[in-house]
């Protein structure tokens, strides 16, 4: 279960890279190809922690959670 604070927690490129165990360069490439959910704050790229966790789940798990309203 997710902590309510986690739902609004934003990650930097470096934090997202660490979470996903890839390099920041890989994260930037994924952003440029729109392969990962992200937001722009001015010129900065940030990631919503809850969206990254959902994005990492298999597609069938995402659909079932969406149907349950999670």
Secondary structure, 3 states (H helix, E strand, C coil): CCCHHHHCCEECHHHHHHHHCCCHHHHHHHHHCCCCCCEEECCEEEEEHHHHHHHHCCHHHHHHHHHHCC
